[in-house]
Amino acid sequence: MSSLISLHGWRTETSQEVVAQADASRWLDQDPCLSSNYGGCDLLSSQARRARQEERNTPCLCILRRMDFAKGTEPVFDWHSDPYWRNRRLSPAQIQIHDVRLEGWRQDVGSMLEMREVLLSTLLPELEERDRLSNTIPIDDATKVRNEQVQFQSLANEFGWMNVLRSDKVQTTIHDAKDLRKCRWIHISSKFSDYLCGCLLGLSDWGKHPHRTAAALQQLEHLINQQERFSKHGRYFAPFFQHLGEGFGDEEEKEDTPMLLSVPFLDWTLDGETPPLRFQVDPREGFASSRSSSHLLRSILQHFYRLEDTSDRESQQVFTKHKPWTTDRNLDLKVRRWYGHYPTSLNVDELWILVIDARHVVTFSSNQSWKSRWPPLQLSARIMEVSFRGIRNSLINTSNKHNEQDYTSSTHVIAALNGALGMLHRSFWTDITLCLSDRYASYLGHLQYRLHRNPSTKLVMDLLQVQEELNIIISIMEQQMELVSNLQGHPRPIHNKTQSHNTAQPYNQRPLRSIPISDIATYRQVSFSRLSDPTAQLLENLQREYADLVDLRENSNALINRTIQLVNIRLEDHGKAILVFTMVTIIFLPLSFISSFFGMNFSDIRDMNQTQRLFWIVAGSLTVGTVAFSAFLAFYGGAIVERFVTWRENRSRKIKKRMAVRKRAMDVQQGQIRNFEVLDALRPKMNGIP
């Protein structure tokens, strides 16, 4: 089926019709968005192209595109062919937009909140005003500092197009217009710290209080510099969350205060080279360089050993060494069905949540386009299909009054945290195959089997590796629990702007009742928790997983102690055998030497005047002396060596001190010292007082 994508909607044309309508021609001549060919298919007829070129003596820049596409799939736009988007740090092709609306699709339950993804093709009419913010931003009202004005104008030129994605109209009923919504969520599959300031500037409402937005941008830049850390493996954020632009407005406007949150979470990947991360490379640099502000993925060892090279130890990860699907056919089929790839490595990713206001929120994470969207293994799909539906079913839709069904940025923060922090945990996703605790429990069972068969030092090293990884994972979960606990337990206070500490945002709890457990125990439910507050649900699930991992760590400690005991018992038996062999060797070695010496052919002992008494005197004396000297070295050799080393160090220290005193005295005599502190240090001590 051939179709034309119009800037004002979808329409179907035959291949013979001329598509150079007046409304589209205006767009085509204004904006060089897309090339005129895609996949070898000429999208515009030659008559229309020639007509436009004759009418306007400018190059034809094709916005409309004809293509053959499957029913229900999104048409593909080549944003990179337009010079406007080619030189941008961020383009619409790199983002996912989701709207939360109140829909009446289900007749049995009435109105219900639904999340739908916005097709990028529908953004074309709105992008006609992409330069609106860069041309109208009130910089003079926002700040009087010239450097800040230049910085804001540069950000507006780079990210100002995002302002067309903003809408202050809020949906109240299902009969409202389709362009109204409860909340808009934008997900960006890359982590450049430069994007944070750009998104806050581009999505903020500059029509109201521009000085507040400018103050929030200043605090955001200071916060990034304060919380960003550097390591051998790339940049990263310390776990934190803080509200921006506080101290302005009334208490009723606190909901619209921007907020930035960063939290690490665990994710699986492939062994060796991972699939290409399309949006993780700075387009201006061309590669992931140290000059870039990108935050790269790190393994759990790189997360802990920040200044060490762990490339030689990555192959020793539990996820890499232990492959339970190789011996279990059913598990192998499940893994291949749900994952598509074998999860053979464990990474630490970051989730950034930038709350613009009560109706707009932006999330950032590493690119996961090589994962499947169903089952929802990608982070954005997991938030949409699992976390959002779970919070909606267990909290919002249980209200007695349908007009209380609201979904704000505060609620979506918890949904995003649910999707990220529960990526590998069974408590968040009951149908997950090979969750984190199962992988480590299975590997510990394998090591316990090896313990019963043949305890060895290699087994101790493997157990220590498991314990090390569990300690790293538990420390990450402790950071997650602390952040969620602070987010849940503290109200939103007015802080001193120069103060740097964690702030919190309360969830607006209402006296709601939860639906029965039998009704919510489905694939899309977040958890089996009976708590109505989604933040409390998140914290409870984390605590449950934390308890399981702590139990595994205690089991690993017990296995390590038991293995060391068995190894020591075996070493004790080996030590006894070695002691016997050593004693025999010490006794017979001198006898062998004396026998060899006196058995030489230069003189026969039988022709000498002496009897064999001389042989036994020499042999016995040498044997006793050798045994005594060996025992002396065994018991006192270490102390003797230590005393000798200490004496040599003290002697060299005294010699260096004397040489330094002499050199200082010579410098004083020559008048080369002008520092009064040095002269005071050379002053002789009197009466024991310096």
N, C-alpha and C positions, 0 to 999 in steps of 0.2 A: 504494500500500500504506500503510495507516494503522498507525502504531506508537506505543507508549507507552515513554517513557524512564523506567525505574525507577531509584531511587537505588541499588539493589543489583544492577543488571545490566539487560540488555535483555530485554524480553518483548513478545509480540505479542498484541493484544486486538482484538476487533471493536468497531465504533463504537457498538454498543448496550450494551456491558458497562459497568458502573459501576466506576470506577477508584479509588475512595476506599478503598483497602485500609488496614489499620491501620498497617502499617509506613510507608507513604507519607504518611498523614495526620499522623503525628508530625513529619515533615520539613516538610510544607506549612505547619503552624501555627508552626513555629519560625523559619523563614527566609524573608524576603521577597525571594527571588532573582529571580523572573521574573514578568512580567505574565501575565494569564490569556488573552491573545490574541496571536497572532502571524500577521501577514499576513491578518487577517480570519477565521482559523479558530479556533473555540472549542475549546480543548484539553481541557477537562473538561466532562463532562456536567452539565447543570443540577441533576440529582438529587444528584450527588456534591457539588456546590458547596453546595447548600442543606443537605445533611446535615452537612457540616463546619461551616458557619456556625451551624447550630443547636446542634451539639455543643459548639463553642467559640465564644464570642461575640467573636471577633476577626476581622479582615479575612482573607479567603482569599488566600494568597500561593502562587502556583502554581509548584511546582518541576517537576512532571511536565508534559510538553508533547506533544501529539499533532500530528503534521505529516506531510505527504506529502513524501517525500524519495526521491531516486534511490538505487538500490542501490549500496552502497559509499561513499556520501558521508556526511560528518559532519553531524549535526543542528546547527542553529544555536540558541544560547541567547542571550537578550537579557540579558546581565549588567548592562547599564546601567539596566534597569528596577528593580533592587533597590537601595534606598538604601544598603545596606552597601557595594556595589561602586561606586555612582555617585560617592561622595565620596572614593574611594581614588585615590591617585597611580598605583597599579599594580593591575590586576585580571587574572584568568586569561585574559580575552579578548585581552590584549596580549602574551602569551608563547607560545612554542612549546616543547614538552617532548619530548625524544627519549631513549629508553632503548637502551642497548647490551647485548644479551643473546647468549648462546650458544644457537644454534638448530640443529635437525637437519632442516631442510626439505629439504636436498639430499642425496639418498641416495648419489650418486656420490662426494661428497667428505667425507661424514660431518658432524660438528659444525663449525659456522662461526659466527663473530661476525656479527651482523646489527644494524642500527640501525632502529628503528621509531618513528614519531611517536605519541605518546600523545594520544588524543582528549580534548578538554576535557570532554566529557560523562561520561567515566569518573572525573573528579575529584570529582564530586558527593558520593559516599560519604565520601571523605577530608575534604572541606571541612566536614563536620559538626563537626569539632574544630578549626575555623579560629581560635578564640580560645584555644586551649590554651596557646600560648606566652605570650601577653600576660597570662594569668592565673597562670602558674606560673614565669615567668622569675626565676631567683635573683639579683636585682639586688644584694641585700645581700652576697652572697658574691662578686660580680664586682667591685664597687668600693665604697668608703666615701665617695666624693665626692658630695655632694648634687646638684650640677649634672649630673654624669655619670649618676647614677641617673634623674634626670628625662628626660635625653636618651634613655637606653636604653629607658625605659618608653614614651616617645613613639614611638620606632622600632618597638617591639614591637606597639603598638596599630595602627600603619600597615602594617607588613610582616610581622607575626607569622603571618599566615595561610600564608605560604610554608613554614613549618615542617612542614606536613602533606605537602609534596612530598619530604621527606627520608626516607631509609631506610638503616639501617646494615647490613641483611642483604645479603650479596654472593652472587651465583650462582656455583656451582662446577662443576655439571654441567648437562646439558640436561634432566635429570629433575627439577630443582628446581622450586619453585612459580613461577607466572607473575609474581608480584609481586617476585621477586628479579631482580637485574640486576647487570651488571658496572659500569656507570657511567650516571649520569643527566646529560644536558646540557639546560640551559634557555637559550633564546635570547630576548632582549628586543629588540623593534624600536624602540627609542628610546634616546637618550643623555642622561640626566639624571644628573649626578654624585651627586645625593641617593640614587639607586637603589643605588649601590654599598654604602653603609653599611647600607641597609635589607636588601639581599639577603644580605650577610654575616651580619647579625644573625638574619634569618629562617631561613636554611638551616644555621646552625651548630648543633652538638650542645651544648646548654647543660647537659646532664646530666654531662658530664665537664669538669672544669677550667674553670669559668666565668670565672675570672680571666684565663685565656689568651685566651679569646674577647674579653673586654673590652679586653685589651692590643692585640689585633689590630685592634679597632675604632678605638682611639685612634691607632694607627699609620696606619691607612687614612685617617682624617680629616686627619692631618698630611700624609700623602703627597698627598692631593688638593689641599690648599692650596699645597703646595710645587710640584707639577707643572702646575697649571692656569695657562694663559696667557690673556690678554685681547687682543682685536684689534677693529678696526672692524667686522669681519664675524662676530663671535661668539667664544665661548670655545672653547678647544681644549687638548689635552694635549700636552706634549712627549713624544717617544717614550721609554719607560722600561719597566722591569719590576722589581719588588721583592717580596720575601717579607715577610709580615706575621707578627707574633707570634713571631719567632725568639728564641732564648735560653731557651726553655722545653722541657722534656722531653729524652728520650734521642735518640740518633741514629736509632733505629728509627722514631721518630715524625715524622721530618722530612718524610715523604711527605704527612702530613696538615696541613702548615703552609699557611695561606692564601697566595695570591699574586695580585698585580694586575699586569696587562700592558696597555699601550696602544701601538698602532702605527698610523700612517697608511697608507692604501692607496688606489689609484686605481680609479675606477668611472666608467662612462659614464652619461649621462642625456640628456634631451631639450633641444632648443633652446627658449629662452623659459621660459614657466611650466611647471614640472614637475608631474606628477600630485600630488594632495594627499597630504601626509604625515599620516596619521591620528593617529599617536601622538607627533608631534613638538611638540605644543602642550601647555603646562602646563594641566591641567584647572582648577587653582585660579586661574590668571591669565587663561585664556581666549584667550591669544595668546602668541606667542613674544616675550617682552619681555626687556629687559636684566636684570631682576630674577630671571629664571628661570635655573636651572642647566643649561639645555639646551645641548648642543654641536651646532650646526647644520652642515649641509653647506656646503662652500666649493669654489669653483672653483680651478683651479691658480693662477690669477692672484691670487685672494684669499688663497690659502695663502701665497704668496710676498710680496705687497704687503699686509702686515697692517694698515697704517695709511692706506692710500690707497683711494680710490673707483675701482674698476675696471669700473664698469657700462658706460662708453663703450668699453671695450676687449674686452668679452666676445665681441662679434660677430666679432672678429678671430682667435679661436681656430682652430687647424688643424682640429679636429673640426667646427667650425661652417662654415668657408669651403669646405673640401674635401669634396665629395660624390661619391665615385667611382662610386656606384651609378646616377647619372644618365646615364652613358655606357656602362654595362655591364649588359645585361639579366639575364644569369645571376647576377651579383653582387647585383642588386636582388632577384631571387627568393630567393637565399640569406639575405640580410639580413632580408627580410620574413618568411621562414620561421622563422629562429632567434631574431630579436629581437622582431618584432612592431612595433617602433618603430625609426626611424632614429637610431642613436647620433650625436648632433650636438653633444655637449658633454662635457667632461671635468671631473670633480669629484674632490675629495680627501675621503675619508671616514675615520672612525676605527673601529678594532676594539678593544673593551675585553674582556679575558678575566679574569674573577674566579674563581680556583680556591678553592673552599671547603675541600675535603679531597681525598683520593685518589679518591673516588667521585662527587663533585658539582662541576660547573663551570658557570658562567654566562657568556654572551657578550652583548655589546651592540653594536649598529650602527644606522645610520639605517634607516628603514622602506623596504622595497623591495617592498611588496605589489602595486605596479603592474607588476612584472616577472613573467615566467612562471616557474613552478616546474618545468616540463619543456618544453623544455630547461632545465636548472638554472641560470637566470640570477640568481635570488635567492641571497643569501649563504648563508642557512640550507640551501636545497636543494643548493647547490653543495658545501657541507661534507658533507652527508649522502650525496649521490649520487656525488661525485667523489673528494673528499679522503679520506673515511673508507674507501671501498672500495679506493682505491689503497694506503693504508697497510696495510689488512688483507690484501690480496692479496700485496703485495710483502714484507711483514715478518712479520706475526703468523702467518698460515696456512702459512708455510714451515717452521715448527718441526716437529721430528721427534716431539715429545711434545705431544699435544693438550691435556694439562693445563697447558701453559705459555701457552695462548692467553688472555692477560689484556689488558684495556683499561682504563687508568686515566685520571685527569685529565691527567697529564703527556702521555700519548699524544694526548689530544684537543686539547691546546693546539697541538700541531704540525699536527693535522688542520685546526683552525680557521685557523691561519696560512696553511696551504696554500690553503684556499679563498678567503681574503681577498686575500692578496698576489698570487695568480695569477689574479685576476679578468679581466685583459686581456692575459695573456701566453700565447703559444703553447706554451712549454715546460711549462706546467702542464696545458694543455688542447689537445691536438693538433688537434682538429677545430673549433677556434674560428674563426669568420668575422670578418674585419677585426680582427685583434688590434692591439695598440698599435704595434708596430714596423711592421706593414704599412701602417697609416694614414700614419705619418710618412714611410716610404720612398716610398709612392705620391705623396704631396704634394711631396717633394723631386724626384722624377722629373718632375713637372709643372713645377716651377720651373726645372729644368735645361732643359726644352724651351723655356721662355720665355727663358732665357739665350741660347740659340743664335739665337733669332729676333730679339729686341729687348732687349738689356740696358739697364736703366734704374734710376733711384734708387728707384722703386716696388718693383722686384724686390729691391733691397737691403733695403728695409724688411720685405718679406715673409720673406726669409731670416733676418733678425734676429729676427723673431717666432718662427720655427721654432726657432732656436737658443735663444731665451729659454725656450720651453716645454720643450725637451729638457734644458736645464740644471736646470729645476725638477724634472722627472721623475727625472733622474739623482740629484739631491740627496735626493729622497724614497727612492729605491731604496738609496742609500748608508746612510740611516738604518735601513731595513729590514734590510739585510745586517749592519750592525753589531749590531743587536739580536738577530738570529738567531744570529750568531756568538758573542755573549756567552752566549746561552741554551744553546748547544751546548757551548762549550769550557770552562766553569768548573763546578766542583762546587758543591754547596749548602753554603756556609760559614755559621758562626754569626757574624753581624755585630753590631756595636754598634748598639743600637736608635736612637741619635741620629744615626748616620751616614747620609748620603743619597748613595747611589751605586747603580749597577746591580748587581744580583745575578743569579745564574744557577742553573739547575736542570738537572742532567745527565739524559740519556735512558738508561735502563737497557738497555745494549746486551747482547745475547746472541749467541753464535756461531751465527748463522742463515745459511742459504744462500738466495739469491734465486731465484725461479722464472725460467725462461729468458725472454729478451726476447720471443721469438715468442709466448709464452703470456700475457704481461702487457701487450702493446701493444694495448690495447683502448680504447674510448671512455671507460671509467670509470677508467682508470689515470691516476695523477697525472703520471708522467713516464716516460721511458725510462731513467732512471738505474739503474745496477747497484748502487748503494750500498744497504746493508741498513738503515742508520740513517735514519729519516724526517727527522730534523733535517738530516742531511748532504744528503739529497735536496732538501730545501727550499732550502738554501743553494746547492747546485749549480745548481738551476733559476734562482734569482735572479741568480747570477753569469753564467749564459748570457744571460739577458735584458739584464743590465747591459752585457755586452760588445756586444750588438747595438745598444743605444741609444747607447753611446759611439762606435761606428763611424758611426752616423747623425749624431751631433754633429760628428765630424771631417769627414764629407762636407759637412755644412752649412757648416763653416768654410772648406773648400776652395772651395765654390761662392760664398761671400761674397767671398773674396779674388779669385777669378776675375772675378766680376761687377764688383767695384770697379775692377779693372785695366781691363776693357773700357770701363766708364763713364768712367774717367780718360782713356783714349785718345780716346774720342769728345769729351770735354770739352776735351782739348788741341787737337784739330782745330777745335772751335768757338771756342776761345780765340784761335787764330791769325786766324780770320776776324774775330772781334770786334776784335782788335788793329789789323788793316788798316782796318776801318771807323772805329775811333777816331782813328787817325792822320789819315785823310782829313778827318774831321770837325773835328779840332783845327786843321788847316792852313787849311781853307776857311771856317771859321766867322768868324774875324776879317776875312777878305777880304769876306765877305758883309755883315758889319756896316759896314765902312768904305764899301763900295759903296752901301749903303742910305743911309748918313749923308750922303755927298757928293752923292747923287742926288736930294736933296730939292729942292723947287721954290723955296725962298726965295732961292736964289742959284745961278746956273748956273756950273759950274766952267769952262765954256769961255769965259765972259765975264770971268773974273777975270784979273788981271795975272799970276798964278802959272801955271806949266805943270803937267803931270801928275806932275812930279817930287815935288810935295808929297803927292799921293795915295799914291804908292808908298812914300814914306818913312814916312808915318803907318801905312799898312797893313802894311808889312813889320815895323816896330818892334812894333806891337801883336801880330802873329802870333807873332814870336819870343818876346815876353814871355809870351804865353798858353801856348805850348808849354813854356817853361822853368818857369813857375809850376806847370803841371800835372804835369810830371815831378818837380819838387821835392816836391809834396804826395804823389805816388805813392810816393816812396822814403822820405821823412822825415816825412810827415804823422802817421803813427801814433806815432812817437817824440815828436814835438812835443806831441801831445795827451796822451800819457802823462805827460810831464814837467809839463805844465800841471796835470793832475789831481793829481799827487803834490805839487806846490808848494801847491796850494789846500788839500789835506788837511793837510799839515804846518802851514800857516799857521793853519787853523781849530783844529788841535790845540793849538798854542802859545797861541792866544787863550783857549781854554777852560781851559788849565792856569793861565794867569795869573789868570783870573777866579776859579778855584777857590782859588788861594792867597790872593787878596785876601779872598774870602769867609771862609775859615778864619781868617785873621788878624783880621777883624772879629768873628767869633764868639768868638775867644779873648779879645779886648779886652772884649767884652760879658759874658764869663763864662758862656756858654751851653754849653760843652763840659765834660762830666764824665767822659768816657771816656779812660783813661790810654793806651790803645793809639793813639787819635787824636792825643793830645798828643805821644806818642813819635814818631809819623810826621811831625809838624810840626817836630820838633827839627832845627835846622840841622846839616848834615854838617860834620864837622871832620876835616881831614887825609885827606879822601877816604873816611873810614870812616863809615857811617851809624850 
